[in-house]
Amino acid sequence: MAQRSAIAIAAHPDDIEFVMAGTLLLLQQAGWEIHCFNLSTGNCGSVQHNAKETSRLRLAEAKRAAKVLGAHFHPPIADDLEIFYDIKLLRRVAAVVREANPAIVLTHSLQDYMEDHMNTARLAVTAAFARGMSNFVTTPKRLAIEGDVTVYHAMPHGLCDGMRQPIAPELFVNTTTVQSIKLAALSRHCTQQQWLEISQSMNSYLRAMEKTSRAVGRMTGRFTHAEGWRRHLHLGFCPKAADPLREALGKNAVTNRRAGVSSPPLLRRHQWGRAVPS
């Protein structure tokens, strides 16, 4: 039986390490082949270097981070703020999806704080949908592939949508045992420290990631660190009941039984920095 594969498709260098890498690592430990694909070069993420130099530095950092994760690395195809849902990028994303032949696609939330994230999610979804369409030509050309694929959307930045409404994950993944590796991978993106301090007031991008994973962990009431996921609609992708992430990770994946209600209880009880008793 061929080794199953999973691919994380994110917008910028370091996005995967922030909200997806723990899940990738656990899949790898479960015997899966893992892939990392950042669509953007990250060329705007610096106040010290010009765009060309920033792209060069961030590409090197992304490769080092993928090596820490033990993941296959796919090079970027666009620049910051130039990730649009258009046919040119779609053909290129679809080619990578066919190359990776994943049973699981991890990508951004369709509701997030910036367009690069949301457009990346849309491109990833359509590329996965078109995986078996032989008449859809990719760039470079790749043959259509067969098989089911399940798309999972990560938690958005800030754990809410662009209108400040909280997002409740459908599935929690316990990333506590791989948190140190996730931190090590994120630390390879060292050019991000000054940029995030200036652009988003993050005094440490490593502490910001830790804060987020602990916040999601507190939502479970049982995990110290966690990543949250929501499944995309199954139509055109896989059987309705397909949930390969939960099946692969076993006890490290817990369904949020309260997800989907208008005012998610797990989020209503949560505040940054502490858990609020119900």
C-alpha positions as CSV (number, residue, x, y, z in Angstrom):
1,M,0.0,0.0,0.0
2,A,1.4,3.4,-1.0
3,Q,2.2,5.9,1.7
4,R,-0.5,8.4,2.2
5,S,0.4,12.1,2.0
6,A,-0.8,15.4,3.4
7,I,0.0,18.9,2.2
8,A,-0.2,22.2,4.0
9,I,-1.0,25.1,1.7
10,A,-0.5,28.5,3.3
11,A,0.0,32.1,2.2
12,H,3.3,33.2,3.7
13,P,6.5,31.7,5.0
14,D,5.8,30.9,8.7
15,D,2.0,30.6,8.4
16,I,2.3,26.8,8.4
17,E,4.5,26.8,11.5
18,F,2.0,29.1,13.3
19,V,-1.2,27.0,12.9
20,M,-0.6,23.8,10.9
21,A,2.9,22.3,11.7
22,G,1.9,20.4,14.8
23,T,-0.8,18.5,12.9
24,L,1.7,17.8,10.0
25,L,4.2,16.4,12.5
26,L,1.7,14.1,14.1
27,L,0.6,12.8,10.7
28,Q,4.3,12.2,9.9
29,Q,4.6,10.2,13.1
30,A,1.6,8.2,12.0
31,G,3.4,7.2,8.8
32,W,2.2,9.9,6.4
33,E,4.4,11.8,3.9
34,I,4.1,15.5,4.5
35,H,4.4,18.5,2.2
36,C,4.7,22.3,2.8
37,F,3.6,24.8,0.2
38,N,3.7,28.6,0.9
39,L,2.3,30.5,-2.1
40,S,4.0,33.8,-1.3
41,T,7.7,34.7,-1.3
42,G,7.1,36.9,1.7
43,N,8.8,39.8,-0.1
44,C,7.0,42.6,1.8
45,G,7.9,41.2,5.2
46,S,10.9,43.4,6.1
47,V,11.8,47.0,6.9
48,Q,15.5,46.3,6.6
49,H,15.8,44.7,3.1
50,N,14.4,45.4,-0.3
51,A,11.9,43.0,-1.8
52,K,14.4,40.9,-3.8
53,E,16.7,40.4,-0.8
54,T,13.7,39.7,1.5
55,S,12.4,37.1,-0.9
56,R,15.8,35.4,-0.9
57,L,16.1,35.4,2.9
58,R,12.6,34.1,3.5
59,L,13.0,31.4,0.9
60,A,16.1,30.1,2.7
61,E,14.3,30.3,6.0
62,A,11.3,28.4,4.7
63,K,13.5,25.6,3.4
64,R,15.2,25.3,6.7
65,A,11.9,25.2,8.5
66,A,10.6,22.5,6.2
67,K,13.8,20.5,6.9
68,V,13.1,20.7,10.6
69,L,9.6,19.4,10.0
70,G,10.9,16.7,7.7
71,A,8.5,17.9,4.9
72,H,8.8,18.1,1.2
73,F,9.2,21.7,0.2
74,H,7.4,23.4,-2.7
75,P,8.7,26.8,-3.8
76,P,6.4,29.9,-3.7
77,I,4.6,31.2,-6.8
78,A,3.5,34.7,-5.9
79,D,4.5,37.8,-3.9
80,D,2.8,39.3,-0.8
81,L,-0.5,40.9,-1.5
82,E,-0.5,39.4,-5.0
83,I,-2.3,36.1,-4.1
84,F,-5.5,36.4,-6.1
85,Y,-8.1,33.8,-7.0
86,D,-7.2,33.7,-10.7
87,I,-6.6,31.1,-13.3
88,K,-2.8,31.6,-13.5
89,L,-2.3,30.8,-9.9
90,L,-4.9,28.2,-9.8
91,R,-3.1,26.2,-12.5
92,R,0.1,26.4,-10.5
93,V,-1.5,25.3,-7.2
94,A,-3.3,22.5,-8.9
95,A,0.0,21.2,-10.3
96,V,1.5,21.0,-6.8
97,V,-1.6,19.2,-5.5
98,R,-1.4,16.6,-8.2
99,E,2.3,16.2,-7.5
100,A,1.7,15.6,-3.8
101,N,-1.4,13.5,-4.4
102,P,-2.7,14.2,-0.9
103,A,-5.5,12.5,1.0
104,I,-5.5,15.5,3.3
105,V,-5.1,19.2,2.4
106,L,-4.6,21.6,5.3
107,T,-5.1,25.3,4.5
108,H,-6.2,28.6,5.9
109,S,-9.7,29.5,7.1
110,L,-12.0,30.9,4.4
111,Q,-12.7,33.7,7.0
112,D,-9.5,35.3,8.1
113,Y,-7.9,38.7,8.8
114,M,-6.3,39.3,5.4
115,E,-7.0,38.5,1.7
116,D,-3.8,36.5,1.1
117,H,-5.0,33.9,3.6
118,M,-8.5,33.7,2.3
119,N,-7.5,33.6,-1.4
120,T,-5.0,30.9,-0.6
121,A,-7.7,28.9,1.0
122,R,-10.0,29.3,-2.1
123,L,-7.1,28.3,-4.4
124,A,-6.3,25.2,-2.3
125,V,-10.0,24.2,-2.3
126,T,-10.4,24.5,-6.1
127,A,-7.1,22.9,-6.8
128,A,-8.1,19.9,-4.7
129,F,-11.5,19.8,-6.4
130,A,-9.9,19.8,-9.9
131,R,-7.4,17.0,-9.0
132,G,-9.2,14.4,-11.2
133,M,-10.3,16.7,-14.0
134,S,-8.1,15.5,-17.0
135,N,-9.3,18.5,-19.1
136,F,-8.1,21.0,-16.6
137,V,-4.5,21.8,-17.6
138,T,-2.1,22.7,-14.8
139,T,1.2,24.7,-14.9
140,P,3.4,22.9,-15.3
141,K,1.4,20.1,-16.9
142,R,0.6,17.3,-14.5
143,L,-1.7,14.3,-15.0
144,A,-5.0,14.2,-13.2
145,I,-5.0,12.0,-10.1
146,E,-7.6,9.7,-8.6
147,G,-8.7,9.2,-5.0
148,D,-10.5,11.0,-2.2
149,V,-9.1,14.1,-0.6
150,T,-10.4,15.9,2.6
151,V,-9.8,19.6,3.0
152,Y,-9.4,21.0,6.5
153,H,-9.3,24.7,7.3
154,A,-7.1,26.0,10.2
155,M,-8.1,28.5,12.8
156,P,-7.9,32.1,11.6
157,H,-5.4,34.6,13.0
158,G,-6.8,35.9,16.3
159,L,-9.3,32.9,16.4
160,C,-12.0,35.0,14.8
161,D,-13.2,36.2,11.4
162,G,-12.7,39.6,9.9
163,M,-15.7,40.9,11.7
164,R,-14.4,39.9,15.1
165,Q,-16.8,36.9,15.4
166,P,-15.2,33.9,17.1
167,I,-14.6,30.8,15.1
168,A,-15.2,27.4,16.7
169,P,-13.1,24.5,15.4
170,E,-14.8,21.2,14.6
171,L,-11.7,19.1,15.5
172,F,-9.0,19.7,18.1
173,V,-5.5,18.2,17.5
174,N,-3.3,17.7,20.6
175,T,0.1,19.2,19.5
176,T,1.6,19.2,23.0
177,T,4.2,16.4,22.3
178,V,5.5,18.1,19.1
179,Q,5.3,21.7,20.3
180,S,9.1,21.9,20.7
181,I,9.7,20.9,17.1
182,K,7.0,23.3,16.0
183,L,8.8,26.1,17.8
184,A,12.1,25.0,16.3
185,A,10.7,25.2,12.8
186,L,9.1,28.6,13.4
187,S,12.4,29.9,14.9
188,R,14.0,29.4,11.5
189,H,11.9,32.3,10.2
190,C,14.1,34.7,12.1
191,T,13.6,37.7,9.8
192,Q,10.0,37.9,11.0
193,Q,10.9,39.1,14.5
194,Q,11.4,42.8,13.7
195,W,8.7,42.8,11.0
196,L,6.0,41.5,13.2
197,E,7.0,43.8,16.1
198,I,6.4,46.8,13.8
199,S,3.5,45.6,11.6
200,Q,1.4,43.7,14.2
201,S,2.8,44.6,17.6
202,M,4.0,41.1,18.3
203,N,6.9,41.4,20.7
204,S,7.9,37.8,19.9
205,Y,6.5,35.7,17.1
206,L,7.5,32.6,19.0
207,R,5.5,33.7,22.1
208,A,2.6,34.7,19.8
209,M,2.5,31.2,18.4
210,E,2.7,29.7,21.9
211,K,-0.1,31.9,23.1
212,T,-2.4,30.8,20.2
213,S,-1.7,27.1,20.7
214,R,-2.3,27.4,24.4
215,A,-5.5,29.3,23.8
216,V,-6.8,26.5,21.5
217,G,-5.6,23.9,24.0
218,R,-7.7,25.6,26.8
219,M,-10.8,25.3,24.6
220,T,-10.5,21.5,24.9
221,G,-10.2,21.4,28.6
222,R,-7.6,18.7,28.3
223,F,-4.7,19.6,26.0
224,T,-1.9,22.1,26.8
225,H,-1.3,22.9,23.2
226,A,-3.7,22.3,20.3
227,E,-4.5,23.2,16.7
228,G,-8.1,23.6,15.6
229,W,-9.6,22.4,12.3
230,R,-12.8,22.6,10.3
231,R,-13.6,20.2,7.4
232,H,-14.7,21.6,4.1
233,L,-17.9,20.3,2.6
234,H,-17.4,16.8,1.2
235,L,-19.1,17.2,-2.1
236,G,-16.7,16.6,-5.0
237,F,-13.9,15.6,-2.6
238,C,-14.7,12.6,-0.5
239,P,-17.5,10.6,1.2
240,K,-19.6,12.6,3.6
241,A,-18.3,10.8,6.7
242,A,-14.6,11.0,5.6
243,D,-12.4,12.3,8.4
244,P,-8.9,11.0,7.7
245,L,-7.2,13.4,10.1
246,R,-9.2,12.2,13.1
247,E,-8.7,8.6,12.1
248,A,-5.0,9.0,11.6
249,L,-4.3,10.8,14.8
250,G,-6.5,8.7,17.1
251,K,-6.5,9.9,20.7
252,N,-4.7,13.1,19.7
253,A,-7.7,14.3,17.7
254,V,-10.9,15.2,19.6
255,T,-14.2,16.3,18.0
256,N,-15.7,19.5,19.3
257,R,-19.2,18.4,20.1
258,R,-20.4,21.9,20.6
259,A,-19.1,23.4,17.3
260,G,-21.7,24.9,14.9
261,V,-23.9,26.6,17.4
262,S,-24.5,30.4,17.0
263,S,-22.5,31.3,20.1
264,P,-19.9,28.6,20.6
265,P,-19.8,27.7,24.4
266,L,-16.1,26.7,24.2
267,L,-15.2,30.1,22.9
268,R,-17.6,32.0,25.1
269,R,-15.8,30.5,28.1
270,H,-12.4,31.4,26.7
271,Q,-10.4,34.6,27.2
272,W,-6.8,35.4,26.1
273,G,-4.5,34.5,29.0
274,R,-6.9,32.5,31.1
275,A,-9.7,30.0,31.1
276,V,-13.0,31.4,32.4
277,P,-15.1,29.0,34.5
278,S,-18.6,28.3,33.1
